[in-house]
Every structure is written in C-alpha cells, then in structure tokens.
Amino acid sequence: MPRSPRPKPPLDAQRLEELALSYVARFATTRAKLEQYLARKLRERGWEPVSPPPISDIAERFEQAGYIDDEAYARSKTGSLMRRGYGMRRVGQALGAAGVEEDVRDLVAPDERERRAAALTMVRKRRFGPFASEPADRARREKQVAAMLRAGHAMAHVLALLDAASVEEAEEWAEAEGE
C-alpha cells in the first residue's frame, strides 16, 4: 500500500522569504504577481506565527533591491507581444492581468509606428490582405477583421492593411508617421 506524502509544515517568515527569492530568480515578474504567489503559498501551507504574514514587506524590499521592477517587466512584455503581432488593447490587457499599474502602462506604450508595425506583423504572419495567396471573399474578410480586432488592433489599422492593394503599399503604410 503506497504511503501518502507527509504534509509540508506551515511557513514562517524565513521560508516565505526563501520562496519569494526563488520565485523572482526563476521568473520575470511584477510586484502584484509576487504578492499573489506568496498569498497562494500561504493558503496552501498555512502560517506558523500568530501575527499576519509580511507579504507586502517582502515585496517592498524586493522592489527596492531591484529584484522586481514593474516598468522593466512592462517594457519587456510590451515589446515581446508587439513583435508577435499583438495590438495595444491586447498588450494592455496582458499588463493589467500581471498587475502593472495604468500609469506604468501609459509610460511604456508604443508609438504609432510601432503599433503599425505590429499590425503589419500579424497580417504578414496570418497571410491576410495583400499577403494572401488569393483575395478573400466576404466571409473570410470578416474573419480576418475579427481576428485582428481580437488581437487588439485599432479598426483603422485593420482596414488600412486589409484594403492595401499590394505588399509594398502595406509596408509603406506601416512606415508612415501619422494616421
């Protein structure tokens, strides 16, 4: 008969700090995600002392020490998602889910040229508009529009790229400065 695993002992301040350090060493993270992780560990294992756990104190120390930096995380995540072809709305949702404050999201928001380049990346990857092997019928075009909107692109960007007559026209649009 197999033995059941021994329950892990409740956490104390030292072990909680070790878990936090291990977490930030493995993952690029935000302050909010670190606090969520530690809260989950406390729910799973319990807390040994009577006083409340120092989650926010640990997160504050780690932030001051530079182990976590919400702005750097936001810049990295924004760049990664934009290079994959996602639009600003989707990037904002991902950053919000990671606990990045709105003022930091605004600070790292890409400019118009970067937004256009991300839309062009998606159109190129998915072979929409001028990158398609054959023109899209109405139903396919509607699906393409919907996919780009779900990816977070502005309707003006979607229509500009899907209506482009050629690949060159789409690339020129992406390089242009204004809307």
C-alpha positions in Angstrom: 0.0 0.0 0.0 1.5 3.3 -1.0 2.2 5.9 1.7 0.6 9.3 1.4 3.1 12.1 1.3 3.9 13.8 4.6 2.1 17.2 4.8 4.5 20.2 4.4 5.0 22.2 7.6 3.4 25.7 7.8 5.5 28.6 6.5 7.4 31.0 8.7 9.0 34.4 7.8 12.3 32.9 6.7 10.8 30.2 4.5 8.4 32.7 2.9 11.3 34.9 2.0 13.2 32.0 0.5 10.1 31.1 -1.6 9.9 34.7 -2.8 13.6 34.8 -3.7 13.3 31.5 -5.6 10.3 32.8 -7.5 11.9 36.1 -8.6 15.1 34.2 -9.6 13.1 31.9 -11.9 10.6 34.4 -13.4 10.4 37.9 -14.6 7.6 39.2 -12.5 5.7 42.2 -11.1 5.1 43.2 -7.5 1.5 42.1 -7.8 2.3 38.7 -9.2 4.9 38.1 -6.4 2.3 39.0 -3.8 -0.3 36.7 -5.4 2.3 33.9 -5.5 3.1 34.3 -1.8 -0.5 34.6 -0.8 -1.2 31.3 -2.7 1.6 29.6 -0.9 0.3 30.8 2.5 -3.2 29.4 1.6 -1.7 26.1 0.7 0.7 25.7 3.6 -0.5 27.9 6.4 1.4 30.3 8.6 3.3 29.4 11.7 3.4 32.6 13.8 0.2 34.3 15.1 1.0 37.7 13.5 0.0 38.3 9.9 2.5 37.3 7.2 4.8 40.0 5.8 3.9 39.7 2.1 3.8 43.4 1.3 7.1 43.9 3.3 8.8 41.3 1.3 7.6 42.7 -2.0 8.6 46.2 -0.9 12.2 45.1 0.0 12.5 43.1 -3.3 11.3 46.1 -5.3 13.8 48.4 -3.5 16.6 45.9 -4.1 15.8 45.8 -7.8 14.7 42.1 -7.8 11.3 43.2 -9.2 10.7 46.2 -11.5 7.2 46.7 -12.9 8.4 49.2 -15.5 11.1 46.9 -16.9 8.6 44.0 -16.9 6.1 46.1 -18.8 8.7 47.2 -21.4 9.8 43.6 -22.0 6.3 42.2 -22.2 5.1 45.0 -24.4 8.0 44.5 -26.8 7.5 40.8 -26.9 3.8 41.0 -27.6 4.2 43.7 -30.2 6.9 41.7 -32.1 4.4 38.8 -32.1 1.8 41.0 -33.8 -0.5 41.9 -30.9 -2.1 45.3 -30.7 -2.2 47.8 -27.9 -5.5 46.7 -26.4 -4.3 43.2 -26.0 -0.9 44.3 -24.6 -2.8 46.5 -22.1 -4.9 43.5 -21.0 -1.8 41.4 -20.5 -0.1 44.0 -18.5 -3.2 44.7 -16.4 -3.5 41.0 -15.7 0.1 41.0 -14.5 -0.7 43.8 -12.0 1.1 46.6 -13.8 -0.4 50.0 -12.9 -2.1 52.1 -15.6 0.5 54.9 -15.3 3.3 52.5 -15.9 1.4 51.0 -18.9 1.0 54.5 -20.3 4.7 55.2 -19.8 5.8 52.1 -21.9 3.0 52.4 -24.5 4.5 52.1 -28.1 4.2 54.9 -30.5 2.1 54.9 -33.7 4.9 53.5 -35.9 5.4 50.5 -33.5 1.6 49.9 -33.5 1.5 49.9 -37.2 4.5 47.5 -37.4 2.7 45.1 -35.0 -0.4 45.1 -37.2 1.8 44.5 -40.3 3.5 41.6 -38.5 0.2 40.0 -37.8 -1.1 40.5 -41.3 2.1 39.0 -42.7 2.1 36.0 -40.3 -1.5 35.2 -40.9 -1.3 35.9 -44.6 -4.2 38.4 -44.5 -4.9 41.1 -47.1 -2.1 41.6 -49.6 -0.1 38.8 -48.2 -2.8 36.2 -49.0 -2.4 33.9 -52.0 -5.8 34.8 -53.2 -8.3 37.6 -52.5 -10.6 37.0 -49.5 -14.3 36.6 -50.0 -16.6 38.5 -47.7 -16.9 35.8 -45.0 -13.1 35.3 -44.9 -12.5 39.0 -44.8 -14.9 39.3 -41.8 -13.0 36.6 -40.0 -9.7 38.4 -40.7 -11.1 41.7 -39.4 -12.4 39.9 -36.3 -9.1 38.1 -35.7 -7.2 41.4 -35.9 -9.6 43.1 -33.5 -9.3 40.3 -31.0 -5.5 40.7 -31.2 -6.0 44.3 -30.0 -5.5 46.3 -33.2 -7.4 49.5 -34.0 -10.1 49.3 -36.6 -8.3 52.0 -38.7 -5.2 49.8 -38.8 -7.1 46.7 -39.6 -8.9 48.3 -42.6 -5.8 50.1 -43.9 -3.9 46.8 -44.1 -6.6 44.6 -45.3 -7.5 47.1 -48.0 -3.9 47.6 -49.2 -3.6 46.8 -52.9 -0.1 45.3 -52.6 2.5 44.2 -50.1 4.5 47.4 -50.9 1.5 49.6 -50.1 1.0 47.8 -46.7 4.7 48.2 -45.9 4.7 51.9 -46.8 1.6 52.4 -44.6 3.4 50.8 -41.7 6.4 53.1 -42.2 4.3 56.2 -42.4 4.2 58.6 -39.4 0.5 59.6 -38.8 -2.9 58.1 -39.1 
